[in-house]
Amino acid sequence: MKLRLAIEELHRSENHLAGALLAMSDRHKADHEIFHVARDIARWSQDHVRALADIGQEFGLDLDPEPEGDPTILEKTRQKASDLMGRSSAPGLLLLADLRHIYREASGTSLDWELLAQGAQGARKKELLELAQRCHPQTLRQVRWANGKLKESATQVLVS
Amino acid sequence: MRRTDRIADPWGTRTPYGPGEDWPTRVDSYLADGLTEDDVDRWVQSATILHSNGDGLDIAVKDDRIVGVRGRAVDRVNHGRLGPKDLYGWQANNSPDRLTKPLIRRDGELVETDWDTAMEAVVGRAKQLLDEQGPSAISFYTTGQLFLEEYYTLGLIAHGGIGTNHVDGNTRLCTATAAAALKESFASDGQPGSYTDIDHADVIALYGHNMAETQTVLWSRILDRLAGPTPPAVVCIDPRETPVARAATVHLAPRPGTNLMLMNALLHEIIANDWVDAGYVEAHAVGYEELVNRVQNYPPEVAAEVCDVPAERIREAARVIGTAERLLSSVLQGFYQSHQSTAAAVQVNNIHIVRGMLGKPGCGILQMNGQPTAQNTREAGADGDLPAFRNWSNDEHVKDLARVWNVDPMDIPHYSPPTHAMQMFRYAEEGSIRFMWVQATNPAVSLPELGRIRDVLAQDRLFLVVQDIFLSETAQLADVVLPAATWGEKTGTFTNVDRTVHLSEKAVEPPGEAKPDLEIFIDFAHRLGLKDKDGQPLVKWSTPEEAFEGWKDCTRGRPCDYTGLSYDKLRGGSGIQWPCNEEHPDGTERIYVDGQFWAAPGYCENYGRDLVTGAPLSPTEYKAMNPGGKAVLKAAEYVPPHELPSQDFPFQLITGRTLYHFHTRTKTARAPQLQKAAPEVWVEMSAGDAADRGFTEGDLLEISTPRGRVEAKLRISGIRPGVVFLPFHYGYWDAPEGREPAGKRGRAANELTLTDWDAASKQPIFKTAAAAVKRLEKADGPSPAPTTTGSRPVTEGVPPTTGGEAALATEELVSVSGGAR
C-alpha cells in the first residue's frame, strides 16, 4: 500500500505551506490584511500537519506532530525590515510574486489531498477519508485566497 | 407642554404603549435665546444628521439664521421626538470659525484664496497625474454625512468619468459590515427591518449596539414599550454596562474579540433545541447542513470558556431568542468594529433565517448604520459599490450602468472590488495613490493608528484636498481646503436604516463663500472636461432635484428603486421607504416577505466572500451554491483575535461613541450644552481592576499600546473586568496642539488602536487592542465622564450630568386624534 507515501508527502507539503504563509506574512507586515490573514490560514496547515502525524501512526509512520517553526529572531527581523521597507518603497511586485508562490504551493497541496482521498476511498480507510474531507476544503480556501488577493492587488501594482 | 433638561434626561418623558399599538406622538423642540415659536419666521423641512436614526424635524429660521429645531409629529420614524444631538447640535452651523473661503498651501502655510485658484490647483494636479500615471493615482475618501445626490454625482465622476477604482467613504468605519453581512446572507444590501418592528416585537436583541447612546429616539421607542403593557424581553450583548444592558432581561458581557464564538454557541442551542422553522429553511435557504455541522463544535461550555460568560447565561439568552414569536435584532459597532465582524453579524441574520423571522411585523433585522447617510453612500456607489446595488462582478450589470451613464463599459473599473479605505491609505503610504480628496470626514482622528495616518497624510508626494465646514485635524494637513455648505444650507435627500427617504431643504445661505458639495463636484467635473460617449458633459445636472431625477433613472428595476419618489412627494409629509415605484407608490415597509429575496444569480448585488479569508466567490461558485436565489446560511469558524493581552499589555482596549458627541466632535463640541456634558476624554475600568491597582475615580491614567499613549481620567464603571474603554471622539482641533499630540501623550483613542480590518467587510477593528495602564496623578475630583450613559459611575460622590437652564427643551404630548402638525 502506497498510502503511506501520500500521507508523508502531504505532511511535508502542509509543513512547507505553513512556513511559506508565515514567511510571506512577515515580509508584508505593512500590508496589514496580508499580514494577519496569512497567519490565520497558516494555522489551518499547522493543524493539518498535526492531524497527519497523528493518523500516520496507524500506517506505521513516525511524523513530527509539531509544525516546523519559524525562528523568532529571524521572524522579528523580517517583520521589522518589511515594516520599514513597506512604508517607503514599492513592494508591490514582491507581493505579487509571493501570492503566485502561495497559489502554486496551495494548489499542489490541494492536489495531494485529492490523491489521498482517492486512495483512502479505495482502501476503505474511513478515518483517513474523513480527514481529507475535513482538511481539503481549507486548502481550497487558501488557494482561493491567494487567487483573490492576487487579482485584487495586481492592477494597482501593474498600472502605477 | 413641559420643559425638560434633555442633557440630564436624554430620552425624555415616557409615553408608554402596548404591543401592536401606535407609538404615541411627542413633539420635542428647542429654540435658542429665549425665543418662542411665535418669533420664528419660517419652518423648513429636514431630518436629523448627527446620527443614523433619520428623525424628521423642521428647522426654525429667524432673520435668515437657524435658531432652533422641532420634531415632525407626522414623521414615521420619530413621531416628533428629537435626541440631545439634534436639539442642540445645529448651533454649530452658526459657529464663528466656519470655513468661509478656500485655502491653499503656499510656502508651507494654508492661506486664503479664491474659488478659481483653488479649483484650478485641484484640477491641474488631477490632470497632471492622469497624464503621468492614469486613474490609479486618484482617490476619493468621502463620508456618511453628505446627501444622496452628492454621492451619486461623486460616484459618476470617479467611476464613470475619471475611471478610478479608489472611491470609499468613512462609512467603511461604521457600516461596511452591515452591508457585507446583508450581502452574505441575502446577496443584496438593504435592511429587512422597519422601525415599527419595535411596536410588535416580543423579543428585542441588541448585539454590540448601545442604542441608548447611538440612536436615542429609537431607544425611547423601546423604553416606551418597556414602560407599557406586555413589554418585550431585551437581550443585550455588550462588554459594558450600558443603559441597554441595565434594561435587559439577559445581558451577556463577552470578552472583546469573541463575538463569533458566542453567536455560534447561541445558534448551537437554537438548533439543538429545535427552535428552527424547518419548513421555512427548506423552502427559502441554502447552507443549513453546513451551519449545523459548524455550530456542533460550539456548545455553551466551550463558548463560556472563551468568552468568559456563564454557560447558563448563554443558554438563557438562546432560550429567549429561540422561543421568541416576533424577534427584532439590531447590530452595531460592538460587532462591526470588533474581530471577525462580518462572520458575527451574519450569524444574527442566520438566527432570523433559521427561525423564519423575516418579512413580518416585529420580525426585523437592523444591521445598523452609524452615520446618518451611510445607506446612501452604499446605494449611490460612493463607497466600495457600484450604484443602485449593481454587481461589479456581473458584466451585464456593468454594461447596464454604462448605458445609464452613456459611457463605455471598459471605462468603469470593475476588474476587482473597489478599493476600500484602509487599502487606499496603504496605496498612499507606498506612493501609488498621489491624490486624495477627503470630504466631510476627519481620518486624522477617526482611522486606526493615528501616528501612521498623520505620516501618510503629511507626505509631500500626496496631494491632499479637504472639503469640510471647519479646519479639522485633517484639513490642517491639506494642500487645498474647500469650504462646504452643510445641513440646513443646501437641499438633498437621505435614507436611514429602515430605508426611509427624507428630504432636507435649504433653510439659510451658507456662510461666506462656502458652497454645497454638489456644486463643488459638478464644477470639478466641468473643469476637468469629463464627457460621455457622445461628447456631452458627463454630469448632466446642475441642481439637487435634477440629480435626484438622474438617480431615479439609475435605480429603475434595482432593489433600491426610487422611481416612484419625487421631491414634491417627499415635501410636507413624512419620509417614504424604498422600494417606491409604480407597483409600490407609497413605498414598502417590509422586504423579503414570504421568503422572496433579491438573491438570484443574475440579479443579486454580490456573490459573497469567504468570511475568514475574504476571498470573493466567483459567479460560477455562487450559481452552483444558490441557483434559486434563496437566503444563504453562512457558517464560520472562530479564530482568535490578532492582538491578545500579554504581561506588558494586560488589558483589552475597546473604544466607542458617546451620547453627546458625533464624529470627531467637529460639530458637537461647538454646541455648548453637548460639549459641557462630555468635555474631555475619559477611561473606564471595572471596580475590581481599579481596586487591584489602588486606583480611584478621577485618577489621571496613561493608557498605552505598542502604537501610542493617551492620557485620561478614570471613571470606575460597570465595564467587564480586564477591559478598558476610551470614547473615540476626542482629537486636537480644540486643544492647544491643534492637530496632533503636543507631547508624547495624546487624547485621541485611535493613537492606540491597531491597523487591522475584517477580511470580508474591510471594516477596521477598533475593539481588540492589548493595552497597559499606569497612574500619572492622583485624583483631584471625579472624572468628567457623563453619568447618564454607559459611563455611569459605580462609585459614590460623582455629581450627575446635567445641562441646567441652557438645556431646557420643550416636550409636547400630542394625542393621535389631536392631530399632527
Interface residues (C-beta under 8 A of the other chain):
Chain A: A30 D31 H32 E33 H36 V37 R39 D40 I41 R43 G86 R87 S89 A90 P91 G92 R141 Q142 R144 W145 N147 G148 K149 K151 E152 A154 T155 Q156 V157 V159 S160
Chain B: Q133 G134 S136 A137 N165 Y415 S416 P417 T419 M422 Q423 R426 Y427 E429 E430 G431 S432 D455 D610 V612 T613 G614 A615 P616 V639 H642 T755 D756 W757 A759 K762
